[in-house]
Amino acid sequence: AEKAAASPTEKLHVRADRLMYDHLRDYVAAERAKQECNYAEAGKRMEHMMALKAELNTISPYFGWHPFPVYQEKWEQERMQNINTRVAGTNETLLMPMPLEAKFKTDPKKEGEAAGWGGPKLDDQAWLTIRTSTGWQNQGLVDAQGKPLMDEHGHPYVGTAWYRFDGVSIPDSAKGRSVWLFCPALVNQAWVYVNGEAAGERKYMQPWFRPQELEVEISKFIR
């Protein structure tokens, strides 16, 4: 299309399409970088997205218009910078990323704590597998009764669910150091168990608040 465009109007239209396409490519690349814990790359992609939107806005004021300029590229770019400083700085280091997938089970009756679902010896072979990079509603999963976590009317499962990570190995470089579990985004409330022991929690936050981080020191629970 860029080669075929001849008139100034055609070239402008194609340029606008190119900017939108590149903006989408940057977004996908930024999300991939986050999953790989490459927060510096994610921040760069967000910064480039802002430059693309600025050029789009010069083509038309309706492109790149922000009626409510919150939680968009600039905010996310700064968030990525802050996280990257934490995991790659001189005082804080990313020891190891948690697995992208976990075992998963809903707990509508909140029986998991009494049943020891946070224990290391629990047989979770029958549990489902979930991706931690997105919410549970859109992964085709089911609840404890076999019902979809998002029904045909768009109603999601509302309640407690468990994520289990097995065989997480902390490197020897962590010995003698303060070790923390950090989640950049977790909606809306969470309790953390390490080797069957309650390590901490993140209080409930309204779902529209950002960021919804979780940070719990787990040093004394590591085995």
C-alpha positions as CSV (number, residue, x, y, z in Angstrom):
1,A,0.0,0.0,0.0
2,E,2.9,2.4,0.8
3,K,4.4,1.7,-2.6
4,A,1.0,2.1,-4.4
5,A,0.0,5.4,-2.8
6,A,0.4,8.2,-5.3
7,S,-1.4,11.3,-4.3
8,P,-0.7,13.2,-1.0
9,T,-4.1,12.2,0.4
10,E,-3.4,8.5,-0.4
11,K,0.0,8.7,1.2
12,L,-1.4,10.4,4.3
13,H,-4.1,7.7,4.6
14,V,-1.6,4.9,4.3
15,R,0.8,6.6,6.7
16,A,-2.0,6.8,9.3
17,D,-2.6,3.0,8.8
18,R,1.1,2.3,9.2
19,L,1.2,4.3,12.5
20,M,-1.8,2.4,13.9
21,Y,-0.3,-1.0,12.8
22,D,3.0,-0.2,14.3
23,H,1.3,1.0,17.5
24,L,-0.5,-2.4,17.8
25,R,2.8,-4.2,17.1
26,D,4.5,-2.3,19.9
27,Y,1.7,-3.2,22.2
28,V,1.9,-6.9,21.5
29,A,5.7,-6.7,21.8
30,A,5.4,-4.9,25.2
31,E,3.0,-7.5,26.5
32,R,5.4,-10.3,25.4
33,A,8.3,-8.5,27.1
34,K,6.4,-8.2,30.4
35,Q,5.8,-12.0,30.3
36,E,9.5,-12.5,29.9
37,C,10.2,-10.1,32.8
38,N,12.0,-7.8,30.3
39,Y,10.6,-4.6,31.8
40,A,13.2,-2.3,30.1
41,E,12.1,-3.5,26.7
42,A,8.4,-3.1,27.7
43,G,9.1,0.5,28.7
44,K,10.9,1.2,25.4
45,R,7.9,-0.1,23.5
46,M,5.5,2.1,25.5
47,E,7.7,5.1,24.8
48,H,7.6,4.4,21.1
49,M,3.8,4.0,21.2
50,M,3.6,7.5,22.6
51,A,5.7,8.9,19.7
52,L,3.4,7.1,17.2
53,K,0.3,8.5,18.8
54,A,1.9,12.0,18.7
55,E,2.4,11.7,15.0
56,L,-1.1,10.4,14.5
57,N,-2.4,13.4,16.4
58,T,-0.8,15.7,13.9
59,I,-2.6,14.0,11.1
60,S,-6.0,14.4,12.8
61,P,-6.8,15.7,16.3
62,Y,-9.1,12.6,16.7
63,F,-6.1,10.3,16.6
64,G,-4.3,9.8,19.9
65,W,-6.8,12.0,21.8
66,H,-6.9,11.3,25.5
67,P,-10.1,12.6,27.2
68,F,-8.9,10.9,30.5
69,P,-5.1,10.6,30.3
70,V,-4.7,8.0,33.0
71,Y,-3.5,4.4,32.9
72,Q,-2.2,4.8,29.3
73,E,1.2,4.5,27.6
74,K,2.9,7.2,29.7
75,W,1.7,5.8,33.0
76,E,2.6,2.2,31.9
77,Q,6.0,3.3,30.6
78,E,6.8,4.8,34.0
79,R,5.5,1.7,35.8
80,M,7.8,-0.5,33.6
81,Q,10.8,1.8,34.5
82,N,10.0,1.5,38.2
83,I,9.8,-2.3,38.1
84,N,12.9,-2.5,36.0
85,T,14.8,-0.4,38.6
86,R,13.6,-2.8,41.3
87,V,14.6,-6.0,39.6
88,A,17.8,-4.9,37.9
89,G,19.1,-2.2,40.2
90,T,22.1,-2.2,42.6
91,N,20.0,-2.9,45.7
92,E,17.3,-5.2,44.3
93,T,17.8,-8.1,41.9
94,L,15.5,-10.5,40.1
95,L,16.5,-13.8,41.6
96,M,14.2,-15.9,39.4
97,P,10.8,-15.4,37.7
98,M,7.8,-17.4,38.8
99,P,6.5,-19.9,36.2
100,L,4.1,-18.5,33.6
101,E,1.7,-21.4,34.3
102,A,0.3,-22.7,37.6
103,K,-2.1,-25.3,38.9
104,F,-5.5,-23.7,39.4
105,K,-8.7,-24.5,41.3
106,T,-11.7,-22.4,42.4
107,D,-12.7,-22.4,46.1
108,P,-16.3,-21.1,46.3
109,K,-16.8,-22.5,49.8
110,K,-13.4,-21.3,51.0
111,E,-12.4,-24.7,52.2
112,G,-8.9,-24.7,50.7
113,E,-7.1,-23.3,53.8
114,A,-8.6,-26.0,56.1
115,A,-8.0,-28.7,53.5
116,G,-4.3,-27.7,53.2
117,W,-4.4,-26.6,49.6
118,G,-1.4,-24.4,50.3
119,G,0.7,-27.4,51.4
120,P,3.7,-28.7,49.5
121,K,2.6,-32.4,49.6
122,L,-0.9,-31.8,48.2
123,D,-1.8,-34.0,45.2
124,D,-2.9,-31.4,42.6
125,Q,-2.8,-33.6,39.5
126,A,-6.6,-33.2,39.0
127,W,-6.3,-29.4,39.1
128,L,-6.5,-27.3,36.0
129,T,-3.6,-25.4,34.5
130,I,-3.8,-21.6,34.2
131,R,-1.7,-18.9,32.6
132,T,-0.7,-16.2,35.0
133,S,-0.3,-13.6,32.3
134,T,-4.1,-12.9,32.0
135,G,-7.3,-13.2,34.0
136,W,-9.0,-16.5,34.6
137,Q,-12.3,-15.6,32.9
138,N,-11.1,-15.8,29.3
139,Q,-9.0,-19.0,29.4
140,G,-11.8,-21.6,28.9
141,L,-11.5,-22.8,32.4
142,V,-14.2,-24.2,34.7
143,D,-15.0,-23.9,38.4
144,A,-15.2,-26.7,41.0
145,Q,-18.6,-27.7,39.7
146,G,-17.5,-27.8,36.1
147,K,-19.2,-24.6,35.1
148,P,-17.3,-22.1,32.8
149,L,-15.6,-19.2,34.6
150,M,-17.3,-17.0,32.1
151,D,-20.8,-18.1,31.0
152,E,-22.6,-17.3,27.8
153,H,-24.1,-14.2,29.3
154,G,-20.7,-12.8,30.2
155,H,-21.0,-13.4,33.9
156,P,-17.7,-14.3,35.4
157,Y,-16.9,-16.5,38.4
158,V,-16.7,-14.3,41.5
159,G,-14.9,-15.8,44.5
160,T,-11.7,-17.3,45.7
161,A,-9.3,-19.4,43.7
162,W,-5.9,-21.0,44.3
163,Y,-2.8,-20.9,42.2
164,R,-0.1,-23.5,43.0
165,F,3.5,-23.3,41.9
166,D,5.5,-26.4,42.5
167,G,9.3,-26.9,42.3
168,V,10.2,-23.3,42.5
169,S,14.0,-23.2,43.1
170,I,15.5,-20.2,44.7
171,P,19.2,-19.8,43.7
172,D,22.1,-20.1,46.2
173,S,22.8,-16.4,45.7
174,A,19.7,-15.7,47.8
175,K,21.3,-17.1,51.0
176,G,21.6,-14.4,53.7
177,R,19.5,-12.0,51.7
178,S,16.0,-10.6,52.1
179,V,13.9,-12.4,49.5
180,W,10.5,-11.1,48.4
181,L,7.7,-12.3,46.2
182,F,6.7,-9.5,43.9
183,C,3.7,-9.4,41.5
184,P,3.3,-6.3,39.3
185,A,-0.4,-6.8,38.9
186,L,-2.9,-8.9,41.0
187,V,-6.6,-8.2,41.2
188,N,-8.2,-7.9,43.7
189,Q,-7.0,-9.6,46.9
190,A,-4.5,-12.3,47.7
191,W,-3.0,-14.6,50.4
192,V,0.4,-16.1,50.0
193,Y,1.5,-19.5,51.2
194,V,5.1,-20.7,51.0
195,N,5.8,-24.4,51.8
196,G,2.5,-24.6,53.5
197,E,3.0,-21.6,55.7
198,A,1.0,-18.4,55.6
199,A,3.6,-15.8,54.4
200,G,1.4,-12.7,54.0
201,E,-1.5,-11.1,52.1
202,R,-2.4,-8.1,49.9
203,K,-5.5,-6.4,51.1
204,Y,-8.5,-5.9,48.8
205,M,-8.4,-3.1,46.3
206,Q,-11.1,-1.7,44.1
207,P,-10.6,-3.2,40.6
208,W,-10.2,0.2,38.9
209,F,-7.2,1.2,41.2
210,R,-3.7,0.9,39.7
211,P,-1.2,-0.5,40.2
212,Q,-2.4,-3.6,42.1
213,E,1.0,-4.9,43.2
214,L,1.7,-7.6,45.7
215,E,4.9,-7.7,47.7
216,V,5.6,-10.2,50.5
217,E,8.9,-11.1,52.2
218,I,9.3,-14.9,52.1
219,S,12.9,-15.2,53.4
220,K,12.0,-17.3,56.5
221,F,9.7,-19.6,54.6
222,I,12.2,-20.8,52.0
223,R,13.4,-24.4,52.3
